[in-house]
Amino acid sequence: MNAQEFKALYGPKLLPLVAKIWFGSVERQKLWEMLAAHQRYNLALKRSLELYRERLIQRNSPLELVMDEVIAAYQDGQDLDEAFSSFIPPEEAMLLRAGSQTDLSRALELCVDMIKARRSIMSSLVSALAYPLLLLVMFCGMLWVLAFMVFPELRLLGEPSQWGMAARILFGSAEFIASPWGALLAALLLLGVVTSMLSLPLWTGSFRLKAEKYAPWSIYRLLNGATWMMSVATLMRAGMKFIFILDDMLELEQMSPWLRERVQRIRQVYQHGDRLASALKAAGMNFPSPEVIEDLLAYEELPSFYDNFYNIAREWLETSQKEITRKAGALNAALICGIGLLLCGVALATSSLQQSINIGGL
């Protein structure tokens, strides 16, 4: 099915879904880089969009439908940010809006910087958590094998009450895992993990602030705090004032309740005349991070604070990546210790069983 057949069959309602699937960060980066280069050489924006659409047609990409809508909206008099608003993240739309009033080429380059920054921290998170998750799966798999395959066979050798201490302990643990109580415990643990993940963007209030001392809420604050600060710094670099950035963010319907609570509180404090770092401190939300707030308070005394805010945000983004890696390393160590203890238990149990067999205890 080509793009036009898709459009005739499904109409424009699925265009946001098409954009979500095919107009990801890699494709947007290519487009922004192309448009920025064309703007530097004064090529008409409408012609640039048409050239991009022609490339999509050659590739038979569903994004052709999105570009049809964008070009039509642009021809109807909408600005670039308005034409793309349904298909790109709101922070990028805000940058395009600021650039349409000042320097569009520079705004497009900043969009590329923002995409790279987001991809960098997400890559750090994925790479840091991939190995711990693999270890966790291995640990659970070993417990399952012991409970349902190994010890049922070993029990045929004799009564567990005649085994050695190590074997009896490990057998009792495996028996519990295979019992309804073990299944209930596993279900409760899984429910706890799912609830924790769902609570990350939704849970607000004073108890959430206390919970952010611990994972996974501390990692969530670190990740989103770094990306939020980078977004703010990029928008300020494009010429937007901090107060207007906060106002535009609060107008976004897709903002999570957790982030909205923090932006609203910062906005309330900032409107009373506090400076940026002072407003973050006075908001009392420890956002984007207690450590970076203290650093910003020190930098705020310098006359070049706002000029260097973008560089400060980039440096803290790199620090956040290292902190995520460090937290993942601690989780790695805990899981490796757990697997090691389990293997030691199996070795001791096997030795205990062998001794029982040799002395005729079974």
C-alpha positions in Angstrom: 0.0 0.0 0.0 1.5 3.4 -1.0 1.0 6.6 0.8 -1.9 7.8 -1.2 -3.8 4.6 -0.9 -3.2 4.7 2.9 -4.6 8.3 2.9 -7.7 7.3 0.9 -8.4 4.3 3.2 -7.7 5.8 6.6 -8.0 9.6 6.1 -6.1 12.2 8.1 -7.0 10.8 11.5 -4.1 8.5 11.7 -1.5 11.1 10.6 -0.3 11.7 14.3 0.3 7.9 14.6 2.2 7.9 11.3 4.3 10.7 12.6 4.9 9.0 15.9 6.1 5.8 14.2 8.1 7.2 11.2 8.9 10.8 12.2 11.1 9.9 15.1 14.2 11.8 16.4 16.5 10.4 13.6 14.2 11.6 10.8 13.4 14.9 12.4 17.2 15.5 12.9 17.7 14.9 9.2 14.9 17.3 8.3 16.0 20.1 10.7 19.6 19.8 9.4 18.5 20.1 5.8 16.2 23.0 6.5 18.9 24.8 8.5 21.4 24.4 5.6 18.8 25.7 3.1 18.0 28.7 5.3 21.7 29.6 5.5 21.7 29.8 1.7 18.4 31.7 1.6 16.4 28.9 -0.1 12.7 29.5 0.2 11.2 27.5 3.1 8.3 26.2 1.0 10.7 24.9 -1.7 12.8 23.1 1.0 9.7 21.4 2.4 8.7 20.4 -1.2 12.2 18.9 -1.8 11.9 16.9 1.4 8.5 15.6 0.3 9.9 14.6 -3.1 12.5 12.5 -1.2 9.8 10.8 0.8 7.9 10.0 -2.4 11.0 8.4 -3.9 11.3 6.3 -0.7 7.5 5.5 -0.7 7.5 6.7 2.9 4.2 7.2 4.8 5.7 10.5 6.0 4.7 11.9 2.6 1.2 12.2 4.1 2.5 14.2 7.0 4.4 16.5 4.7 1.3 17.0 2.6 -0.5 18.4 5.6 2.5 20.5 6.7 2.9 22.1 3.3 -0.8 22.7 3.0 -0.9 24.4 6.4 2.2 26.5 5.6 0.6 27.6 2.3 -2.5 28.6 4.2 -0.5 31.1 6.2 0.5 29.2 9.3 4.1 29.5 10.7 6.4 26.6 10.5 5.9 25.7 14.2 2.1 25.7 13.7 2.3 23.6 10.6 4.4 21.0 12.4 2.7 21.3 15.9 0.7 18.0 15.6 3.8 16.0 14.6 6.8 17.1 16.7 7.5 17.4 20.4 6.3 20.7 21.9 9.8 21.9 22.9 10.9 21.8 19.2 7.7 23.6 18.2 8.5 26.3 20.8 12.0 26.6 19.3 10.7 27.0 15.8 8.2 29.6 17.0 11.1 31.6 18.6 13.2 31.2 15.5 10.5 32.4 13.1 10.7 35.8 14.9 14.5 35.9 15.0 16.8 33.4 13.2 15.1 30.3 11.9 18.4 28.7 10.8 19.8 29.0 14.4 16.5 27.7 15.8 16.7 24.6 13.6 20.3 24.0 14.7 19.1 24.2 18.3 16.4 21.7 17.6 19.1 19.3 16.4 21.1 20.0 19.6 18.0 19.2 21.7 17.4 16.0 19.8 21.0 14.9 20.3 20.9 15.8 24.0 17.7 13.7 24.6 19.1 10.8 22.6 22.4 10.9 24.6 20.7 10.7 28.0 18.3 8.0 26.9 21.1 6.0 25.4 22.9 6.3 28.7 19.8 5.1 30.6 19.3 2.1 28.3 22.9 1.0 28.2 23.2 1.4 32.0 20.0 -0.6 32.7 20.3 -3.3 30.0 22.9 -5.4 31.9 21.1 -5.2 35.3 17.8 -6.3 33.6 19.6 -9.2 32.0 21.0 -10.3 35.4 17.6 -10.0 36.9 16.1 -12.2 34.3 18.9 -14.7 34.9 18.4 -14.6 38.6 14.6 -15.2 38.3 15.3 -18.0 35.7 17.6 -19.8 38.0 15.1 -19.7 40.9 12.4 -21.1 38.5 14.7 -23.9 37.4 15.6 -24.8 41.0 12.0 -24.7 42.2 10.3 -26.6 39.3 13.0 -28.8 37.8 15.9 -29.5 40.0 14.5 -30.1 43.5 11.5 -32.1 42.4 14.0 -34.6 41.0 16.3 -34.5 44.0 13.4 -35.2 46.3 13.1 -38.7 44.7 16.4 -39.5 46.3 14.9 -39.3 49.8 13.2 -37.2 52.4 14.5 -33.6 52.6 14.5 -33.9 56.4 17.5 -36.3 56.1 19.5 -33.8 54.0 22.1 -31.5 55.3 21.4 -28.0 56.6 22.4 -26.2 53.3 20.3 -28.5 51.2 17.3 -28.2 53.5 17.4 -24.4 53.4 17.6 -24.2 49.7 14.9 -26.9 49.3 12.6 -24.9 51.6 13.2 -21.8 49.6 12.4 -23.6 46.3 9.4 -25.2 47.8 8.1 -21.8 48.9 8.6 -20.4 45.4 6.7 -23.3 43.8 3.8 -22.9 46.3 0.7 -20.7 45.9 2.3 -18.3 48.5 5.4 -18.0 46.2 3.1 -17.3 43.3 1.3 -14.6 45.4 4.6 -13.0 46.4 5.8 -13.0 42.8 2.5 -11.4 41.7 2.8 -8.7 44.5 6.4 -7.9 43.4 5.3 -7.6 39.8 2.4 -5.4 40.8 4.8 -3.3 42.8 7.1 -2.8 39.8 4.2 -2.0 37.5 2.7 0.4 40.0 6.1 2.1 40.5 6.5 2.6 36.8 3.0 4.0 36.4 3.5 6.4 39.3 6.6 8.0 37.8 4.7 10.6 35.6 1.5 10.7 37.7 2.3 10.7 41.4 2.5 14.2 42.9 2.5 15.8 46.4 4.7 15.8 49.5 5.1 12.0 49.7 6.4 12.0 46.1 9.1 14.4 47.2 10.2 12.0 49.9 10.1 9.1 47.6 12.4 10.8 45.2 15.3 10.0 47.5 15.0 6.4 46.3 15.0 4.6 43.0 13.2 4.5 40.6 11.8 7.9 41.4 15.3 9.4 41.9 16.4 8.2 38.5 13.2 9.6 36.9 13.8 13.0 38.4 17.4 12.9 37.3 16.5 11.9 33.8 13.6 14.4 33.3 15.3 17.2 35.3 18.3 17.0 32.9 16.2 17.0 29.8 13.9 19.8 31.1 16.9 22.0 32.0 18.4 21.4 28.6 15.2 22.3 26.9 14.9 25.5 28.9 18.5 26.4 28.2 18.0 25.8 24.5 14.9 27.9 24.3 16.6 30.7 26.2 19.5 30.5 23.8 17.0 31.0 21.0 15.9 34.3 22.6 12.9 33.3 24.7 12.6 34.7 28.3 12.3 32.2 31.1 8.9 33.4 32.2 7.4 32.9 28.7 9.0 29.4 28.5 7.2 28.4 31.7 3.9 29.8 30.4 4.2 28.0 27.1 5.1 24.7 28.9 2.0 25.0 31.1 -0.2 25.3 28.1 1.0 21.9 26.8 -1.8 19.3 27.3 0.6 16.4 27.1 2.7 17.5 30.1 2.7 14.9 32.9 1.1 15.8 36.2 4.4 15.3 37.9 6.2 17.9 35.7 3.3 20.3 35.6 3.3 20.5 39.4 7.0 21.5 39.4 6.7 24.0 36.5 3.6 25.6 38.1 5.4 26.0 41.4 8.5 27.5 39.8 6.2 29.8 37.8 4.5 31.0 41.0 7.7 31.8 42.7 9.4 33.4 39.6 6.6 35.8 38.9 7.2 37.5 42.3 10.6 38.7 41.1 13.0 35.9 42.1 15.9 35.1 39.8 16.0 31.8 37.9 18.2 29.8 40.4 16.5 31.5 43.4 13.1 30.5 42.0 14.2 26.9 41.6 15.4 26.9 45.2 12.3 28.7 46.6 9.9 26.4 44.8 10.9 23.7 47.2 10.5 20.8 44.7 14.2 19.8 44.5 13.8 20.1 40.7 15.6 19.7 38.5 18.0 18.4 41.2 19.2 19.6 44.6 22.8 19.5 43.5 22.3 21.5 40.3 20.2 24.1 42.2 23.1 24.8 44.6 25.5 25.1 41.7 23.1 27.5 39.9 22.8 29.6 43.0 26.6 30.1 43.0 26.7 30.8 39.3 23.8 33.2 39.5 26.1 35.8 41.2 28.2 36.0 38.0 27.3 38.7 35.5 27.6 36.2 32.6 25.2 33.7 34.2 22.5 33.8 31.6 25.0 33.8 28.7 26.6 30.6 30.1 23.3 28.9 31.2 23.3 26.7 28.1 26.8 25.5 28.7 25.9 24.8 32.4 23.0 22.8 31.3 25.1 20.7 28.9 27.7 20.0 31.6 25.0 18.9 34.0 23.5 16.7 31.3 26.8 14.9 31.1 27.0 14.7 34.9 23.5 13.2 34.9 24.6 10.5 32.5 27.4 9.6 34.8 25.1 9.5 37.8 22.7 7.2 36.0 25.6 4.9 35.1 26.7 5.0 38.8 23.3 4.0 40.1 23.0 1.3 37.5 26.4 0.0 38.6 25.2 -0.3 42.2 22.2 -2.3 40.9 24.6 -4.5 38.9 26.6 -5.2 42.0 23.5 -6.2 44.0 22.3 -8.5 41.4 25.7 -10.1 40.8 25.9 -10.7 44.6 22.4 -12.3 44.5 23.3 -14.6 41.7 26.6 -15.5 43.4 24.9 -16.3 46.7 22.4 -18.4 44.8 25.1 -20.4 43.1 27.0 -20.8 46.4 23.7 -22.1 47.9 23.4 -24.6 45.1 27.0 -25.7 45.5 26.6 -26.2 49.2 23.3 -28.0 48.8 24.9 -30.4 46.2 27.8 -31.1 48.5 25.5 -31.7 51.4 23.4 -34.1 49.4 26.6 -35.9 48.2 27.7 -36.3 51.8 24.3 -37.7 52.8 24.5 -40.3 49.9 28.1 -41.3 50.8 27.3 -42.0 54.5 24.1 -43.8 53.6 21.8 -41.1 55.0 19.4 -41.5 52.0 
